[in-house]
């Protein structure tokens, strides 16, 4: 019975954390264009390089 005093508030905090992360993802635009992201893996176009990477031309 004493474990419920710990588990119920802990689970409530975890749910609030999950909701906060989901709202953050919504506000950052993670779910704006789902079709383009699904088709992106099927194309052969290389993605943009990071600033630290150099393109090798052999």
N, C-alpha and C positions, 0 to 999 in steps of 0.2 A: 504494500500500500504506500509506503514511503517513497518508493521509486516513481510512482505516478506524480508526486510533487515535483520531481525533477524532469520527467519525460514530457509532460504536457506543456510546460513553458518552453522547453527546448524545441519541441516539434513546432510550436507556434512561431518561435524565432526563425526556424529553418524555412517555414512557409513564407514568412515575411521577407526573408532574404531572397527566396526564389522569385517572389513577386517583384521585388526591387530590381533584380537582374533582368527580368523580362521587360519591365517598363523602361529600363535603360536601353535595352536592345531595340525596343519600339521607337524610342526617341532618337536613336542614332541612325535609324533608317535600315536596319538589318533585314526587314521584311518588305521592302519597297518593290523590288523587281525579282520575284522568284523564278519567272520563266527564263529570264536571261541567265541566271546562275545555273539553272538546270541544263541549258544548252551550251554553256561555256565549256563544260568538260568534254563535249563532243567535238569541238573545233580544234584545229591544229595550230591556231595562232598562239605564238609564245606570249606569255604574260610580260608585263613591264619588269625590267630589272631593278633591283635595289640600287641605291646610290653607291654602295660599296662594291658592287659587282661590275666587272668589265666584260664587254662582249668580245669574244675571241673570233677573229676573222682568219681562218686557215685556208 
